[in-house]
Amino acid sequence: MRNINRLVTHETWASVIGMVYLGLIVNLLLLLTCLPFVVLLATTDPTRSWPLLAAAAAAAAPGATAAFRAFREHDASRLGPARAFVLGLRQTWRRALVIGAVVVAIVVVALVDVRLLSATPFAVAVVPLLGVVAVLAIAVGMLSLVALAEAPDARLRDIVKASAYLSMRRWYLTAVSLIGIVAQGAVFTTAPAIGLGVTASAVLYLVWANSRFTLRPVLALDEAGAVRA
């Protein structure tokens, strides 16, 4: 035990406890901001309630952006995770809602078209293309939400343009984030309590860190990784 205490410093313990606290607070606030989506997903049949689910998914985008802001402020300032989350929500919710609505609209149109065209002779050519469009929309939207959290004063057009370019240029990083989101969906489906209470913030942190590195060419970052004005 003494050897462990020698190897693990007080700063290390403080960092670990701080990360655990950050994850718990972000999970709680995410649950509150995304409550309509969670309730609909848990209590309804998605094949029948998908219009409501789509609207609720778009409305959940500001919560994700606020979580990214909390991650950003964890080491960059003295703001606690709750204050950072609320600050991010207040500063970015309108534009995050726009991004979420556009992404959901593209995905819904693509999936509806897939269902309509799946039994036609055009399915072989069109269905894979629509699938790619849906995945790209999710990737660009995800990166745009992180960029918005990192640079809340940037123009939305510039954010989307940079996110679209970098999500394809650094496709391997985009793929890691998408895999994380798919894994979180699988965890939520099989064990909702774990998905909501444990892994949600961890997956979003992975997405944030990965996307932040993807956005590095367009973000003014110092050597420590903090955003410069």
C-alpha positions as CSV (number, residue, x, y, z in Angstrom):
1,M,0.0,0.0,0.0
2,R,2.8,2.4,0.8
3,N,4.5,1.6,-2.5
4,I,1.3,2.5,-4.3
5,N,1.0,5.8,-2.4
6,R,4.6,6.6,-3.4
7,L,3.9,5.8,-7.0
8,V,0.5,7.6,-7.2
9,T,0.9,11.3,-6.2
10,H,-1.7,13.5,-4.7
11,E,-2.0,15.4,-8.1
12,T,-2.8,12.0,-9.8
13,W,-5.5,11.2,-7.3
14,A,-6.9,14.7,-7.6
15,S,-7.0,14.3,-11.4
16,V,-8.7,10.9,-11.3
17,I,-11.3,12.2,-8.8
18,G,-11.8,15.3,-10.9
19,M,-12.4,13.2,-14.1
20,V,-14.9,11.0,-12.2
21,Y,-16.8,14.0,-10.9
22,L,-16.8,15.5,-14.4
23,G,-18.2,12.4,-15.9
24,L,-21.0,12.1,-13.3
25,I,-22.0,15.7,-13.6
26,V,-22.0,15.6,-17.4
27,N,-24.0,12.4,-17.4
28,L,-26.6,14.0,-15.1
29,L,-26.9,17.2,-17.1
30,L,-27.0,15.3,-20.4
31,L,-29.9,13.2,-19.1
32,L,-31.8,16.4,-18.1
33,T,-31.2,18.1,-21.4
34,C,-31.9,15.0,-23.5
35,L,-34.8,13.7,-21.4
36,P,-37.5,13.9,-24.1
37,F,-35.3,11.8,-26.5
38,V,-34.4,9.3,-23.8
39,V,-38.0,8.9,-22.6
40,L,-39.4,8.4,-26.1
41,L,-36.6,5.9,-27.0
42,A,-37.3,3.9,-23.8
43,T,-41.1,3.9,-23.8
44,T,-42.2,3.9,-27.5
45,D,-41.8,1.9,-30.6
46,P,-39.3,3.7,-32.8
47,T,-40.9,2.4,-36.0
48,R,-44.1,4.3,-35.0
49,S,-42.7,7.3,-33.0
50,W,-39.8,8.1,-35.3
51,P,-41.1,11.7,-36.2
52,L,-41.1,12.5,-32.5
53,L,-37.8,10.8,-32.0
54,A,-36.3,12.8,-34.8
55,A,-37.5,16.1,-33.3
56,A,-36.2,15.0,-29.9
57,A,-32.8,14.0,-31.4
58,A,-32.4,17.5,-32.9
59,A,-33.4,19.1,-29.6
60,A,-30.6,17.0,-27.9
61,A,-27.8,18.6,-29.9
62,P,-27.4,21.6,-27.5
63,G,-26.8,19.2,-24.6
64,A,-24.0,17.5,-26.5
65,T,-22.4,20.8,-27.3
66,A,-22.7,21.9,-23.6
67,A,-21.0,18.6,-22.6
68,F,-18.1,19.4,-25.1
69,R,-17.8,22.8,-23.5
70,A,-17.6,21.2,-20.0
71,F,-14.8,19.0,-21.3
72,R,-13.0,22.0,-22.8
73,E,-13.2,24.0,-19.5
74,H,-12.1,21.1,-17.3
75,D,-8.4,21.9,-17.6
76,A,-8.6,25.3,-19.3
77,S,-10.3,27.2,-16.4
78,R,-11.5,27.1,-12.9
79,L,-15.1,26.6,-13.9
80,G,-16.8,23.6,-12.4
81,P,-18.4,21.1,-14.8
82,A,-21.9,22.2,-14.0
83,R,-21.1,25.9,-14.5
84,A,-19.2,25.1,-17.7
85,F,-22.1,23.0,-19.0
86,V,-24.7,25.8,-18.3
87,L,-22.4,28.4,-19.9
88,G,-21.9,26.3,-23.0
89,L,-25.7,25.7,-23.2
90,R,-26.5,29.4,-22.9
91,Q,-23.9,30.5,-25.5
92,T,-24.5,27.8,-28.2
93,W,-27.9,26.3,-27.9
94,R,-29.5,28.2,-30.8
95,R,-26.8,27.3,-33.3
96,A,-26.4,23.8,-31.9
97,L,-30.2,23.4,-32.4
98,V,-29.8,24.5,-36.0
99,I,-27.0,22.0,-36.6
100,G,-29.0,19.2,-35.0
101,A,-32.1,20.0,-37.0
102,V,-30.3,20.0,-40.3
103,V,-28.4,16.7,-39.6
104,V,-31.6,15.0,-38.4
105,A,-33.5,16.2,-41.5
106,I,-30.8,14.9,-43.8
107,V,-30.7,11.5,-42.1
108,V,-34.5,11.2,-42.0
109,V,-34.8,12.0,-45.7
110,A,-32.1,9.6,-46.6
111,L,-33.6,6.7,-44.5
112,V,-37.1,7.4,-45.9
113,D,-35.7,7.3,-49.4
114,V,-33.8,4.1,-48.6
115,R,-37.1,2.4,-47.6
116,L,-39.0,3.7,-50.6
117,L,-36.3,2.7,-53.1
118,S,-35.1,-0.6,-51.5
119,A,-37.5,-2.7,-53.6
120,T,-36.8,-0.9,-56.9
121,P,-34.2,-1.7,-59.6
122,F,-32.3,1.5,-58.5
123,A,-31.7,0.1,-55.0
124,V,-28.2,-1.3,-55.8
125,A,-26.9,2.1,-56.8
126,V,-28.9,4.5,-54.8
127,V,-29.2,2.9,-51.4
128,P,-25.4,2.8,-50.7
129,L,-25.2,6.4,-51.8
130,L,-28.0,7.5,-49.4
131,G,-26.3,5.5,-46.6
132,V,-23.0,7.4,-47.2
133,V,-25.0,10.7,-47.2
134,A,-26.5,9.9,-43.9
135,V,-23.2,8.9,-42.3
136,L,-21.5,12.0,-43.7
137,A,-24.3,14.2,-42.3
138,I,-23.8,12.7,-38.8
139,A,-20.0,13.0,-39.0
140,V,-20.1,16.7,-40.1
141,G,-22.8,17.5,-37.5
142,M,-20.8,15.9,-34.8
143,L,-17.6,17.7,-35.7
144,S,-19.6,21.0,-36.0
145,L,-20.9,20.7,-32.5
146,V,-17.4,20.2,-31.1
147,A,-16.1,23.2,-33.2
148,L,-19.0,25.3,-31.9
149,A,-18.1,24.4,-28.3
150,E,-14.4,25.2,-29.0
151,A,-15.1,28.5,-30.8
152,P,-18.6,29.7,-29.9
153,D,-18.1,33.1,-31.5
154,A,-17.2,31.7,-35.0
155,R,-19.7,32.0,-37.8
156,L,-21.8,28.9,-38.3
157,R,-21.1,28.8,-42.0
158,D,-17.3,28.7,-41.3
159,I,-17.8,26.0,-38.7
160,V,-19.8,23.8,-41.0
161,K,-17.4,24.4,-44.0
162,A,-14.3,23.5,-41.9
163,S,-16.1,20.5,-40.4
164,A,-17.2,19.1,-43.7
165,Y,-13.7,19.4,-45.2
166,L,-11.8,18.0,-42.2
167,S,-14.3,15.2,-41.5
168,M,-13.4,13.8,-44.9
169,R,-9.8,14.7,-45.0
170,R,-9.2,13.0,-41.6
171,W,-11.6,10.2,-42.2
172,Y,-9.8,7.8,-40.0
173,L,-10.4,10.1,-37.0
174,T,-14.0,10.5,-38.0
175,A,-14.4,6.8,-38.1
176,V,-13.2,6.4,-34.5
177,S,-15.8,8.9,-33.3
178,L,-18.5,7.2,-35.3
179,I,-17.6,3.8,-33.9
180,G,-17.7,5.2,-30.4
181,I,-21.2,6.6,-31.0
182,V,-22.4,3.2,-32.4
183,A,-20.9,1.4,-29.4
184,Q,-22.8,3.8,-27.1
185,G,-26.0,3.1,-28.9
186,A,-25.5,-0.6,-28.4
187,V,-24.7,-0.2,-24.7
188,F,-27.9,2.0,-24.3
189,T,-30.0,-0.6,-26.1
190,T,-28.8,-3.5,-24.0
191,A,-28.1,-1.8,-20.6
192,P,-29.8,1.7,-20.5
193,A,-28.7,2.4,-16.9
194,I,-25.1,1.9,-17.8
195,G,-25.4,3.8,-21.0
196,L,-27.0,6.8,-19.3
197,G,-25.1,6.7,-16.0
198,V,-21.6,5.6,-17.0
199,T,-20.6,5.5,-20.6
200,A,-22.4,8.5,-22.1
201,S,-19.9,11.1,-20.9
202,A,-17.0,8.7,-21.6
203,V,-18.0,8.3,-25.2
204,L,-18.7,12.0,-25.7
205,Y,-15.2,12.7,-24.2
206,L,-13.7,10.4,-26.7
207,V,-15.6,12.1,-29.5
208,W,-14.6,15.5,-28.2
209,A,-10.9,14.7,-27.8
210,N,-10.8,13.0,-31.2
211,S,-12.7,15.8,-33.0
212,R,-10.6,18.4,-31.3
213,F,-7.5,16.8,-32.8
214,T,-9.3,16.7,-36.2
215,L,-10.1,20.4,-36.0
216,R,-6.5,21.3,-35.0
217,P,-5.6,22.8,-38.4
218,V,-8.4,25.5,-38.0
219,L,-8.3,26.0,-34.2
220,A,-5.7,28.3,-32.8
221,L,-4.2,25.9,-30.2
222,D,-1.2,26.5,-28.0
223,E,1.3,23.8,-27.1
224,A,-0.8,22.7,-24.1
225,G,-3.9,22.3,-26.3
226,A,-5.8,25.3,-25.1
227,V,-7.7,27.4,-27.5
228,R,-6.2,30.9,-28.1
229,A,-8.4,33.8,-29.0
